[in-house]
Amino acid sequence: MHSTQEEIVQLVHSLGGTFTGFSNVSGKVPEVLSKYPFAVTIGIRLADAIIDEIEDKPTFTYFNHYRSVNALIDQINLRVLLLLQSKGHNAYTIPASQSIPNAEVPYSGMFPHKTAAVLAGLGWIGKNGLFISKDYGPRVRLGTILTDAELECSGEKSKNLCGECNRCVESCPAMALRGERWEEGCDRDRVVDAKACSEYMNQKFKHIGRGSVCGICVKVCPYGGQKK
């Protein structure tokens, strides 16, 4: 790992980040972002005590925690961007949580954080459609900084360990999970019905807060805090 990457890792951790990864995303980003072939992934571990309170719906505490972590990720993203820029590189931050109304893929942002995280060898995409960290399961939030700085990739892609487990599928109140294993290049709809998920949250949980996942599939996953 070269010095710039070491500085990024140190900066991320000093600002509250839990883990950092680096990947080559050439050919994975939309054409408008193709001038940024490398990605920095930052991750923050969510609080087990808050996730463990979730039963059949998100809690008010979870909603606040989710939003607070997203805000922290956006601040860390900005600081990493400024560091890269100070070294003469161009960089572009992807917000921690943002859906673009006219996106080609509905209920999506400019670039999926989990794509960069998987390419960095940090984990895999589960049957819940979420990124599953090797160390913390789905109990994480991600941020991404795209850059033209040539970065050394941080590791080989992880094996998908979901196996025959269907806890998330069976627990989803929106019945939005299809029970299919994600494979590179497959459409999101093969794994999760994002429309069903979003509409269910809007109908059932708007009084708690909009813009967050309900958290049930995160809570029941056998990886992370629920690992046995």
Legacy VTK file of the C-alpha trace (Angstrom):
# vtk DataFile Version 3.0
C-alpha trace
ASCII
DATASET POLYDATA
POINTS 228 float
0.000 0.000 0.000
1.529 3.317 -1.038
1.770 6.389 1.183
-1.396 8.111 -0.062
-3.471 5.048 0.771
-1.880 4.808 4.205
-2.801 8.462 4.795
-6.384 7.743 3.717
-6.656 4.774 6.080
-5.288 6.813 8.976
-7.604 9.724 8.191
-10.697 7.531 7.929
-9.998 5.844 11.257
-9.195 9.142 12.990
-12.591 10.488 11.893
-14.552 7.498 13.170
-14.515 5.090 10.238
-14.343 1.371 11.012
-12.714 0.014 7.859
-11.305 1.114 4.498
-10.879 -0.618 1.152
-9.532 0.178 -2.310
-10.650 -1.152 -5.671
-10.417 -0.733 -9.430
-13.915 0.081 -10.703
-13.067 0.537 -14.380
-16.043 -0.539 -16.441
-18.301 -0.601 -13.378
-19.050 3.119 -13.100
-21.473 4.967 -15.416
-19.931 6.667 -18.442
-20.204 10.105 -16.871
-17.882 8.923 -14.070
-15.507 6.859 -16.216
-12.645 9.294 -15.590
-12.529 7.970 -12.022
-11.347 4.355 -12.387
-10.474 3.755 -8.729
-12.566 3.757 -5.576
-12.025 4.228 -1.869
-14.599 2.452 0.284
-15.177 3.538 3.853
-17.359 1.637 6.269
-18.852 2.356 9.661
-20.084 -0.400 11.923
-23.581 0.154 13.261
-24.301 -0.231 16.978
-25.309 -3.789 17.878
-27.305 -2.542 20.868
-29.498 -0.456 18.547
-29.857 -3.100 15.838
-30.752 -5.739 18.431
-33.797 -3.690 19.532
-35.420 -4.129 16.108
-38.211 -6.710 16.058
-41.067 -6.323 13.561
-40.366 -2.693 12.693
-37.585 -0.094 12.909
-37.255 1.849 16.138
-37.009 5.619 16.445
-33.514 5.144 17.847
-32.496 3.081 14.832
-33.812 5.716 12.433
-31.786 8.434 14.171
-28.700 6.189 14.284
-29.016 5.398 10.580
-29.257 9.064 9.643
-26.413 10.076 11.983
-24.057 7.451 10.555
-24.902 8.522 7.010
-24.049 12.131 7.910
-20.717 11.054 9.396
-19.887 9.028 6.274
-20.564 12.053 4.074
-18.200 14.127 6.203
-15.463 11.476 6.001
-16.000 11.234 2.235
-15.437 14.987 1.979
-12.243 14.854 4.009
-10.840 12.037 1.868
-11.758 13.970 -1.292
-9.923 17.039 0.027
-6.867 14.927 0.861
-6.760 13.450 -2.646
-7.294 16.876 -4.195
-4.441 18.338 -2.153
-2.166 15.729 -3.740
-3.166 16.735 -7.262
-5.793 14.081 -7.906
-9.403 14.466 -8.924
-12.048 12.828 -6.761
-15.819 12.486 -6.632
-17.902 11.513 -3.606
-20.973 9.273 -3.697
-23.433 10.226 -0.919
-23.967 7.604 1.767
-27.696 7.460 1.066
-29.247 9.019 -2.009
-31.790 7.881 -4.582
-31.951 9.774 -7.863
-35.551 10.114 -9.121
-34.676 9.781 -12.811
-32.015 7.086 -12.375
-31.908 4.372 -15.044
-32.336 1.811 -12.261
-35.186 2.954 -9.963
-34.382 3.463 -6.267
-30.664 3.800 -6.939
-27.934 6.410 -6.725
-25.067 7.446 -8.977
-23.009 4.356 -8.138
-23.650 1.444 -5.734
-21.337 1.462 -2.724
-21.523 -2.315 -2.456
-19.974 -2.750 -5.920
-16.773 -1.026 -4.827
-16.816 -2.767 -1.445
-17.106 -6.217 -3.048
-14.316 -5.446 -5.529
-12.156 -4.347 -2.581
-12.544 -7.797 -1.031
-14.427 -6.499 2.014
-17.408 -8.853 1.767
-20.243 -9.968 -0.496
-23.823 -9.098 -1.422
-26.375 -11.140 0.499
-29.833 -12.463 -0.272
-31.168 -9.277 1.341
-29.496 -7.266 -1.429
-27.240 -5.611 1.134
-23.481 -5.625 1.485
-22.359 -8.263 3.987
-19.064 -7.358 5.631
-16.709 -10.261 6.368
-16.289 -8.908 9.893
-19.591 -7.192 10.750
-22.228 -8.756 8.509
-24.821 -6.313 7.158
-24.520 -4.111 10.255
-22.543 -1.472 8.394
-23.037 1.650 6.313
-20.782 2.451 3.360
-19.379 5.477 1.605
-17.461 5.717 -1.680
-14.948 8.165 -3.109
-14.124 7.737 -6.799
-10.780 9.064 -7.979
-8.240 9.149 -10.792
-5.454 8.429 -8.292
-3.976 5.023 -9.100
-4.673 2.894 -6.041
-3.472 -0.556 -5.100
-6.497 -2.842 -4.718
-6.907 -4.136 -1.184
-7.815 -7.780 -1.664
-9.403 -10.636 -3.551
-13.180 -10.797 -3.774
-14.822 -12.677 -0.934
-16.797 -15.894 -1.283
-20.557 -15.533 -0.903
-21.347 -17.337 2.355
-25.139 -17.046 2.383
-25.446 -20.682 1.368
-28.889 -22.146 2.080
-29.685 -19.560 4.757
-32.949 -17.695 4.142
-33.472 -15.895 7.447
-33.697 -12.499 5.785
-36.049 -13.769 3.081
-38.401 -15.363 5.603
-38.346 -12.295 7.878
-38.972 -9.574 5.265
-42.395 -8.026 6.018
-42.641 -6.639 2.475
-41.895 -10.067 0.949
-39.418 -8.187 -1.221
-36.593 -10.735 -1.087
-36.593 -13.477 -3.689
-34.217 -15.943 -2.023
-31.746 -15.809 -4.912
-27.998 -15.525 -4.487
-26.372 -12.496 -6.040
-23.867 -13.099 -8.807
-21.664 -10.531 -10.482
-23.489 -8.853 -13.349
-26.984 -9.965 -12.339
-29.843 -7.483 -12.157
-30.805 -6.272 -8.708
-34.380 -7.433 -9.356
-33.168 -11.011 -9.302
-32.380 -10.611 -5.589
-34.698 -7.915 -4.247
-37.845 -6.092 -5.304
-36.711 -2.570 -4.390
-40.119 -1.100 -5.238
-41.929 -3.434 -2.860
-39.421 -2.684 -0.110
-39.656 1.086 -0.546
-43.436 1.171 -0.790
-43.889 -1.010 2.277
-41.620 1.230 4.349
-43.456 4.307 3.114
-46.852 2.831 3.988
-45.971 1.278 7.343
-43.084 3.232 8.806
-43.440 6.835 7.601
-44.331 7.892 11.171
-40.916 6.642 12.310
-38.928 8.266 9.520
-38.438 8.079 5.790
-35.249 7.213 3.959
-34.016 4.240 5.963
-34.301 0.498 5.556
-36.533 -1.128 8.164
-33.557 -3.047 9.549
-35.241 -6.429 10.010
-33.087 -8.225 7.425
-30.021 -6.626 9.021
-30.991 -7.787 12.516
-31.718 -11.441 11.615
-28.592 -12.095 9.520
-26.379 -14.764 11.170
-23.307 -12.672 10.404
-22.265 -9.661 12.446
-23.872 -9.169 15.844
-26.196 -12.141 15.399
-23.415 -14.566 14.505
-23.634 -17.818 16.469
LINES 1 229
228 0 1 2 3 4 5 6 7 8 9 10 11 12 13 14 15 16 17 18 19 20 21 22 23 24 25 26 27 28 29 30 31 32 33 34 35 36 37 38 39 40 41 42 43 44 45 46 47 48 49 50 51 52 53 54 55 56 57 58 59 60 61 62 63 64 65 66 67 68 69 70 71 72 73 74 75 76 77 78 79 80 81 82 83 84 85 86 87 88 89 90 91 92 93 94 95 96 97 98 99 100 101 102 103 104 105 106 107 108 109 110 111 112 113 114 115 116 117 118 119 120 121 122 123 124 125 126 127 128 129 130 131 132 133 134 135 136 137 138 139 140 141 142 143 144 145 146 147 148 149 150 151 152 153 154 155 156 157 158 159 160 161 162 163 164 165 166 167 168 169 170 171 172 173 174 175 176 177 178 179 180 181 182 183 184 185 186 187 188 189 190 191 192 193 194 195 196 197 198 199 200 201 202 203 204 205 206 207 208 209 210 211 212 213 214 215 216 217 218 219 220 221 222 223 224 225 226 227
